[in-house]
Amino acid sequence: MITWQQEQTQHKHLSRSAAAAAHASYYAHPSLHLHTYLSKENPVILDGQGQIISALNEPNQPPLSTLPQSNDRVKDTNVSNIPHANAEKDAEVGPEGTKKEEGGKEDAGAPSGMDKGALQVNGEAGGTITSPGPALEDVLKFKEVQNGWSQHQHQHGQGANGNSAVPAQPQGDGHVERPELGRHWSVSDRMNPHLQLMCGPLLAYYTVKNDIWQGGALVVVRDDGSDLSSLPYITLTFHPHTPPSAEDPSIHDSTIHLIPSQTVQARRIHVYSSRDGNMSFFRFIFEIPLQHTQMVVRYRLNGGAEMDFVIPQKGENMRWAAHSCNGFSSGVNPDEFKGSYPSGYDPVWEDLLLKHHEKPFHCMVGGGDQIYCDALTREPEMQPWITAPDRKSKLATELTDVIREAVDRFYFNHYCKIFRSNAFGRANSSIPMVNMLDDHDLIDGFGTYDDETQASPVMSFVGSRGYFWFLLFQLFVSDEVDGVDPTPGTHTLKSMIVGDEPGPWIPFPSHSLLVYLGPKATLLALDCRAERKLNRICTPQTYAKTFAEVRKIQGIEQLVILLGVPIAYPRMSFLEHFLDFKWNPINILARHNAMGLGGMVNKFNQASELLDDLNDHWCANTHKKERNWLVLECQKLAREQKFRITFLSGDVHLAAVGCLFTYNKGKKRFAVKPEEDHRYMLNVITSAIVNTPPPPGAARMVSMLGKNKHRTLPQDTDEIMIPLFLKDTDGSASKLKTALNRRNYTAVEYNNNGELVFDIRVEKSQGAGETVSYPIKAPAPRW
């Protein structure tokens, strides 16, 4: 007799199998998704129970044991030598961190997880090189081999593996052997003209205006290996969504076309000139009329394999996912987090993809740190800046052409690797993204250091280029093409709100987003990085402009304001004061690397490594006045417009929910019913989907501080942390009721009664690939 638990487990396996089968064209079509390499030995990705058993994005590389075992650096500054695989040295600590850190430097061990660049010849995981897909020359050569093999099959029957779809090459002795490029194809559809892809297709969602859905796609190609005799194009077909099953895992009815198909031609929005040749960024803008049923949009790049995304029906409030911190901090070994999956990046993303297949997400909101660019500091050309002996010489480090080239090279290659790889790569090609940056999208702590550090030539350039690449890869925006007209409604992206002035440290205005999530819900993604200084997050002009646009929206009941860093979160003022103290004994010892404390100060201004994280917070002493003003302004906005405001944040690597509400002295908490309280605003904190959670001691401190009463806000406002996590993911009583230090993301859905449900999905155990539900509701506004 099958127990309920066994039945549920069996259902999950079947569902995961169905989800994988539905995306078979993705897995099997590297000429479209060049980085999805199915190995010759294990083309099947699932075992009998539906568990993923083989990596999908591993480049075809020699085993580590066959690589050169030399520690000598290559003299060419454009590349570095392959890292050694010395297990004994892996346990040591190098001058810039542990051997397990990402990167291919002498003081770093063999890279692990999704970024395999350091295993490539002359490559480096930090971003020195990115392996491209098949070039046009390879494709033409392969077609000749394939044609020859087709004739051989016709004469001699099936290949050795019994699969005529997998090409092989007959040898003189009659033995059949697959040509090297054969692993790149197992389906018939191929791009024509061919594109040598570096990254993409990536999908973005912008907004809905007058029942027209606006979104886009981005592909990055290497010009030399592509046929660019005509501009790339994407064809779209539109079908009703159908729930999947194990028997029929597809999510669309291909026999029904709801509206005529579209062909969208690309626009080249940027060309990156690298030493490997020109790399072109092609953007496609989609404008799709909503229908009276949920619609699957099937898309094909240059006639290649079909992929899909889902858009809501007309008048439907969207279902969406929120995530943050999609990467590992320095010093973390990703292999410790992968469980049975190919990469430590994958487990929680695999769960999100499974939930998407069962009930689709119409978009996914990246709340910051979609990529971790801290490894830039490990590039060889950056070492004169990073290893400068004192603050004065670090600030005076010259911004050379060599450093300029290295910074752009790093960002380009690092983005290509992260955004094309593994489960995240599958997600951002099947769920349109809505992204807003935080510091790691630029470099750790950018904007929170003192003015002298921020204005220094190298630091300022790093932030400038990081922001430029964020706009390209995450929003598909080029200011040179799209302009920076600050007048709302004039931008190519109909959701874009451009700031009036460039930021203090980077030559770009802010780029905030006001995004339709349905007739009753809207998202304001506030750019809290472009204008940030140590004592400021956004300018008054930006607040005024964005709130003016919000006030124009009619009929919504729920406004979600995306802030990368939590605004309702425990104070750590005592720690700030201690770390900022000039004669802090820990900092003094750390600056001289005494007692092994060198890692306690950062690489940029030798202040405490923790201080920039604390200064990033809205609750930090330097931001307290601005934070209190924003809370009161949001209360006023909610009361006037009669909608509920909820803050959505990431950054802190744990799941938590803060809550602001009306405080009545001498009365019990929540004396005003939440649904009737315009001051009742949740701060849903969903972090991290990939990065390591904080240690239990740090989580306990957050949980303990979350119980404290706060009286820093005027006008009868108080705040608490909601004790949402009464049980741990295994069902046992939780010791951390207000902050759960496990990886997570959040699924968001609008209820017909006006509530917005935030279902925080917490990883069951490290690397499990399954999540446990912790829902919390933002009540409908009833004042």
N, C-alpha and C positions, 0 to 999 in steps of 0.2 A: 504493500500500500504506500502510495506517494504522500509524504507529509506536506503540509502547507509550505514549510520552508524550502523543501526540495522542489516543489512546484514553482515557487517564486524564483529560485536559482535557475531552474530550467528555462523559465520565461525570460530571464535576463540573458542567458546564453543565446536563446533563439533570437531575441531582440537584437543583441549585438551582432549576431550572424547576419540578420536581415539588414541592419544598418551598413555593415561592411559590404554585403552583396549589392546594396542599392548604390554604393559609391564605387562599384567595380571599375567603371571607366576611369575614375580618378587614380585608383591604385595601379591600373594597368597601362596608363598612357603617359609615359615620360616624355613623348615628343610634345605633349601639351604641358604636362607638369614634369619637366625634365628631371626633377630631383627625386621622383618616386622610383627608385631603382628596385625592381624585383630581382632577387638573386636567382642565378641559374639553378641553384640547388633547392631553394624553397620558394617557388612562386606563390604557394598558398600561404595566406597570412593568418589563418585560423586553425586551431586544433579541433578535435572532435567535439569539444564542449564550448566552442565559440570564443576561446581565449586567443588574443593576438599573440603570435609566437615568433614573428620575424620582423626585423626593422624594415621600414619602407623607404627610408631616405638615406641609406648608407651609400656613399660613393664607392665605386669599385676600386678598392685600394689594396695594396699588399698587406699581409698581416704585420702587426707592429714589430714582431721579431725579425722580419726581413728588412726593416728600414735601417738606414745608416745609424750607427750607435755613437755618433760623435757629438761632442758638446761645442765644437768650434762654430763660431758664427760665420755666416756667409757675409762677405765684405760688402756686397751690393746692398745699399740701404733700402731698396724696395722690397727685399725679402729677408727671411730669417731661416736658419737651419731647422730641420725637423727635430723635435724634442727627443731626448733620450727616453728610454723606458726602464730606468734603473729604479727598482722597487725600494732599494735602501735609501736612495736620495729622495724618493717621493715623500719619505717621512720627515724630511728636514724642512726647516723654515728658511725661505730665501729672503733677501732684503726687501722685496715688495710683497711678500705674503707666502702662503703655503704652496707646496708642490701641487696641490690639487686645484689651484686656481686655474680659471680659464686662461689659455694663452700658450704660446709655444716658446717661451723664453727659457734660457738655461736654468733659471730658478723655478721653473714650473714643470709639473709632471705631465704625463700623457693626458691630453684632453679627454673629457668624457661627456656623455650626454649627446645632445643633438649637434653640437658644433664640431665637426671633424676636420676643420681646415688644417690643423697642425699636422695631420697625418698625410697631407698632400705634399708632393715634392715642392720644395721652396715655399710651402704654405705656412700659415700661422692662424691659430684659432682666434686670435685677437682681432683679425680683420684685414690681414695683408693680402689675401687672395680668395677668390670665390670660384669654384668650379662651374663652368658653363655647361649648358646642355649640348646635344649633338649639333654640330655646325652643318651648314648647307652642304659642304663637301662630303661630310660623313653620310648624310642622308642619300645623296646621289650615289655614292659608292655602295651603300647598303642596298639600295634599290636594285643595283646590278646583281649583287649577291642573291638577293631575294628572288629575282626573276630566274636566275640560274637554278636555285633550289626548287622553285615551283616546277620547273621542267623535270628535275630529278625526281620529285615526289610523284609526278604524273607517270614516270617510267617505273619507279621502284616502290611506290606506296608511301605510307605514313613514316614520319621520323621515329627516332628511337624512343621518344617519350610518348608516342601515340597521339601527339597533338600537332595537327598540320598547321595550326595558327602560329606556332613558334618556329621561326625559320632556323635552318641549320645549313651547313655547307658540306657537300660531299667531298671526301678526300680521295686521293688516287687509289687507295687500297679498299675503297668502298665504305670506309668508316664514316659515319655522319657526325659532324661536330658543328656546334653553333658558332657563327661568326661573333666577334666581340660585341658588335653593336646589337646583336640579336636580343639582348636582355632589355633593350629599350622599347620593344614593341610586343604586345600580345593582343591587340585589337587592330582592326583594319583602318579606322579613321585616323588620318594624320593631317597636320596642318599643310595647307597649300595656298599661298606660298609659305615656305618654311621660315620659322623664327627661331633663332638660337636664344632661348629664354635664359635670363639670369634670375628672374623672380616674377611670380604672378601666374595666372590672373589673380589679383586681389580685388575684393569687392568693397564698396562703401555705400552707405545709405546717408542721404542728406535730409530730405524732408518730404512732405506732401503739401502741395498747393493746389486748390481747386480740384481735388480728387485726382491729381496727377502725381504719381510717385516719382521722385527724382533720386537717382543714385548713380553709381559709376563703377568702372573697372579700370585697373592699371596693370600694364605689363611692362617689364624692363627687359630689353633685348640687347644682345651684343651685335652691333651693326655688321661687323666683318663676316659673321657666320650666318647672317639672315638674308633672305631675299626681300629687299625693301623697294623693289621696282614699283610696288603700289603700297598704299597705306594699309596697315593691318585693319581687319574688320571683325566684328562680332555679330553673329546672327542670334536672334532671340525668338523663341516660340513660347506660347502661353497655354497652359493646361490647368484643369481643375485639380486641386490637391486631393489625394485619396490616402486614407490611413494605411500604413504599411502592415504587413504580416510576414511571418516566416515563410509562408507559401508564396506570397507575392510581395517582395520587399520594396518595390518601387513606390514612389509617393505621388505619382501623377498618372493620369489617363492620357496616353499618347494619341488616342484616337479622336480626342476632342480638342479643338483649337478654339479658345475663347475669343481671341481677337487675332487679326492677321499678324503674321510674323514681321519682325523688324530686322533691318541690317544697319548697324551703327558703325560708322567709320571712325578711326582713331584720330586724335590730334597729338602731335609730338609736342610735349610741354617742357622737355628739358633734354639736353645731351650732356652726359658726363664724359669728359675726355680723360681717359686713364692711360696708363702705359700699355695696357692690353688692348687699346683701341677705344673707339667711341661706344658709349652705352646710351641707348635712347629710351626715354620714358614716354609711353603712349597711353593716353587717357581716353576712355570712352564714357560719354555721358548718356545715361538711360533716362527716358521720360516715358512712364508707362501709366496709362489710365487704369485706375482701380475698377474692379468688377464687383458684381454682387455675390461673389464666392471667392474664397481664398485661392490664390493662384500660384502655381509652380512655374517659374521662369527658367526654361532650359536655354543654356547659352553655349555657343561654340566659337572658339577663336580660330580664324582662318580655316574654317571647315574641319577643325580637329574634333577631339572627343567631346561629348556633351557633358556639361555639369549643370547644377541647378541651384536656385535659391527660391525662397518663398516670400510673397508679399501678401499683406492682409486684404480682406475684402473691404469694399467701400463701407465706411461707417464703423468699422471694427477697431477696437482699441488693441494695440499691438501687444504681443508677448515677446519679451526680450530678455537677454542675459547681460549681466554686468560682471566685470572682472577687473583685476589690476595686478601689477607686479608679476609680469610674465617673463621671468628670468631669474637667474641665481646671482646673489651677491658674491663678491670676491671671497675666496677662501672656502666656498661650499663645494662639495663633491656631488655633482648631479646624480651619479650612479647610486648614491644611497637612497634616492627618492623614486626610483623607477619601478620597483616591484617586479612584476613579470612583463613589463612593457619595454620597448626598445630604448626608451630615453626617460630620464627623470622629469623631463618637461611634459610627458604625455598623460600620466594617469588621470588627472582631473579634467584635462581637455577631452580625453576619451569619454568620460562621463557626460560632459556637456554635449558632445556630438551625439551620443546615444539619446539623451533627452531631446535634442533637436530633431532626431530622426523620428522619435515616437510622437512628438508634438512640436511642430517647428517654431523656432525663434525667428522673428521677422528682422531682427538686427541684434548685434552685440555691442555693448558699450564698454570701451576701454577707458578705465578711470585714471590712467597714468601708469608710467613705467611699462609700456607695452614691449619695450626692449631695454636691456641693461647695457649702457655704453661705457661703463666704468673701465672696461678692459682697454680703452684707448690709452690709458696711462702706461700700459705695458708694451706699446709699440716702440721699436728701437729708436725712432727719430724723436720721441717725446722724452727720452731719458735726460737730456741736459736740463729740461725744465723740472721733471719730477725729482731728480736726484741733486738738484741745486742745494748746496750745503746750508743755506740760511734763507730766511724770508726775504732779505734785501735782494740777494742774487736771483731768487726765484721770480720776484716781481719784475726784475730787470731783464729776464730772459728774452732774447730777441726772437721775434716772430719771423723765421726764415722761410724761404720757399720750400725747403725740405719739410719743415713742420706743416706748412699749409697743405702740401701734397699728401702727407701722411694722415692728416686729420680727415680729409675728404675720402681718401682710400679706405680708411677704417670704417667710417659711417656707411659708405656704399656697400662694402663687402659684408659688413656685419648685418645690416638690414636685409640684404639678399638672403643670407643664410638663415636668419631667425624667421623671417616672414614667409619663407617657402617650405619650411621643414616640419615634418612629423604631423602630429595631431593639430597643432596650431596652424600649420600650412593648409590643412584640409578645412579647418574652421573658417579661415579668412578668405577662402575661395568658395564657400557655400553659405555663409551667413554675413550679410553686409555689415561692415564695421562703422561705428560712430566713435571716434577716438579723440581724447584730449590728453595732452602731455603732462608729465611731472618731471622731477629733476633727473631721474636716471635716463629718460629719453634724450637728455643732453649730456650730462655727466653728474655724478653724485653731488648733491647740494647746490647746484648752480642757482644763483640768485640770493643765497642766504649768507654768503661770506661778506666780510667787510668791504666797503666801497673800493679801497685800494687794491685788494685782491681781485675783485670783480672787473675792475677797469684795466688790469694788467694786460699786455698785448696777447699773450697766449691764451689766458683764461677767457677773455672776451671773444677771441676768434673761435675757440672751442664751442662756446655757447651759441655764437652766431651760426656756425655751420651745423651744429646739432639741431637748431630750430629750422634751418633750411631743409634738412633731410627729413625732419618730422613732417613738415608741410607736404613734401613730395610723397613719401612712402605711406603716411598715415591718413592724410586728407586728400591726396592727389591734387595738390594745389601748387602752382608756381606763380609767385607774385609778379614776375616779369610778364607772364601770359595773362593772368587774371586781374592784375592790377590791385591797388590797395585803396580804392575809393572808399572813404569811411561812411558814405551814405548807405544806410541799410536798404537792402533789396536790389542793389546794383551788381552784386558779385555773381560770378558763374554759379557758385553754390548758393542755392536759395536759402540755406540755413545760416549762412555766414554773417557774423557781425564783426567788422574790422575796426580796430581801435583808431583813435585820431592821431596818435603820435608813435614813433618808434620807441622801443623800450630803452631803459637806461644803459644796458650792457650789450644789446644786440640790435642790429639795424632793421628790425621788423616791428610793425604794430602788432597788437594782440589779435588773435583769431579765435573768437568765441563762436559757439554754435547754438542756435535755437531750433530744436528739432521736434517735429510733429510725432507724437506717439499714439495718436488716435484723437477722436473728437473730444475726449474727456481728459487727455493727458498730454503733457509737453515736457521736454527736457531742455534745460539750460545748462550747457557745458561751458563753464566759465574758464577762460584762459588765465590761470593763476601763476604763470611762469614768465611770460614775455615782459611784464612790467615790474616784476618782483625785485625788491631790494631788501636789505636786512631789516628795515623798519617799515616796509610797505609790500602789500601783495598785489592789489589792483589800484589804479588811479580813480579818483572820484568821477572823472569823465567816462570811464569804462562802465562803472556801476550805473551811472545815470543813463547811458545809452542802452545798455542791455535791459534794464528795468523798464525803460520806456517802450522797448519792443515787446516785452512780456505783457505790458498793460494793454497792448493792441489786440491780444488774443481773446477771443470771445468763447464762452461756453465751457471752458475746461473746469474740472474739479480737482485735478492733481497736477502740481508742478514739481518736478524733480530737479534740484539744482546740484549739478556735479561739481564737487570740489575735490581735487586730488588728495588733499590732506583733511582728516576729520576736523569738524568745527565744534562738535560736542564730544569731548574726550577728556580723560583725567588730566589734571594739571601736574606738571613736574617742575614747578618753579624752584624748589629747593635744589634739584639737580642742575638746573640751568645756572643758578647763582654760583654753585660750587665749581662747575666746569668752566665758567667764564672768569673766575677769579684768577688774576694775573699770576699769583704765586701759588696756584694750585700745585701741590707737591707731585701729583701723578703726572701732570702735564710737563713739569720741569724734568722729571726723570725720563719721560717718553721722548721729549725733544732730543735728548742725548742717547736715546735707545738703551738706557740703563735698565738693568734687571729684565731685559726682554720686553719692555713696554713700548717699543717704537711704534707698534700698530695702534696705540691709543690716541695718536694725533694724526690729523689728515695730511694728505700730500700737498695741499695747496697753500695753506697759511699757518700750518703747524698748531692750529687750535685743536681742542679736543675733538676726536672723531665723532663723538656723540652729539656735540654741540650744534652742528649744522642740521642734524635730524631734529633736534628739539626746537631750533630756531625756525624750522620749516612750519611748525605747527601754529594753527590759529590761536591756540591757547598760550603760546609763548609770550613772554613779557613784552617783547618788541612788537607783537601784533595784537595785543589784548584790546587796545582802544578800537582798532579797525574791526576786530572780530565782534565786539559788543555792538558797534554801530550797525554792522551787517545783520546781526540777529534781530535788532529792533526794526531795521528797515524791512526785513522779510516779514516780521509780524504785521507791520503796517500794510505791506503789499497783500498779505493773505487776508487781512480783515477787509480791505477795500474791494478786492477782486473776488472774494468769497471762494477761494480755492485753498486746498491743503498744500503746504510746502513740506517736502522731504529732502534732506540732504543725502547725497550718495558719495561715499569716499572710499579710498584705498590706503596705500602707503605703509600701514603699520604691521602687516603680515599676520593678522589674526582677524577673526570674525567677532564683531561686537555691534551693539546698537545703543547709541546715545539718544537722549530725549530731552528736549526743552519744553517747558509747560508753564502754566500760570501758577504762581505761588501765592497762597493765602496764609498769612501768618496766623499761627495758632490752630489751623485746620489741617485735616489729614491731606496727604499727598493726593493729587488729582481730584481736588475738591470740585473743580469744574470738569464735567465729563469731557473726555478727549474729543469726541465728535463735535462738541460745542465750543471748544477752546481753540481760538485762532492762533494762540501761542504754542499749541501742541505740534512740535516738529521733530520727527525722528531723524537721526543721522545713522543711516545704514552703512556699516563699514564692512566691505567685502575684500579681503586681502589675505593671502596672495594665492593666485591660481597656480603658480609654479614655485616661487621662492620659499626658502625654508622658514618655518614659523619661529618666533622667538623662543628661547629656552623657557622651561616651566617657571623658573624664578622670576623672569621678567613678566611673564603672563600673570603670575600671581600678584605682582606689584600693581599692574594695570587693573586687575580685578579688585584689589583691595582699595586702590585710590578711587575706583569707580563708585564706591559706597559713600564717599565723602559728600557732605553738603556744600553747595557753592552759593555764595551771596555776592558774586562779582557783577551780576547783571542787574541793572535798575529796572524799574517799572514792573515789579511783581513777577519776575521771571526766575525760574529755578531750573536745574537740570540734574539728571541722574543717568546712570548706565542701566539699561533694562536687563534684568536677570533672565535672559532668554535660554540659557544653556543649562537647564536644571539636570539634564542627563547627558552623559558623554555619548559618543557615537556607538559605543558597544552596549548602551542601555543602562550602564551603571551610574550611580549618583556622581555628578560632576563637582569637582572642587573649584572650578573656574566658571561661576554662573554668569558672569557678565562679559567674559572674554575667552574665547576658545581658540587656542593656538594650534590650529590645523589648517591645511590648505583648503581653499573654498572658492566658490563663485556664487552668484545670486541669480535666480530666475524670477522675473517680474511679470505680473499679470493683473489686469484690471477686472474687478468683480462688478457685476451688474448693479450691486447696491451702492456703488461709488467708492468702495475701498480699493486701495492699491496694495496688492499682496507681494511682499518681498520674501521669497523662499530662499534662505541662505543654505546652500548645498555644501556640506562640510565633508571632507575626505574621511572615509570611515577609519582607515589606518594608513600609515605612510606607504604610498605606492599601490594602494588597493585598486584604484580605478573605479571605485564606487563611492557614492556620497550619501549622507544622511540629511534629512530635511529639518530645517529650523525656521518655520515661517513666522513672519510678523506683519501686521496690517497697519497701513496708514489710513485712519478712518476717513470716511466721507466728510466734507465740511458741512456742518449743520448749524451755523450761527447766523 
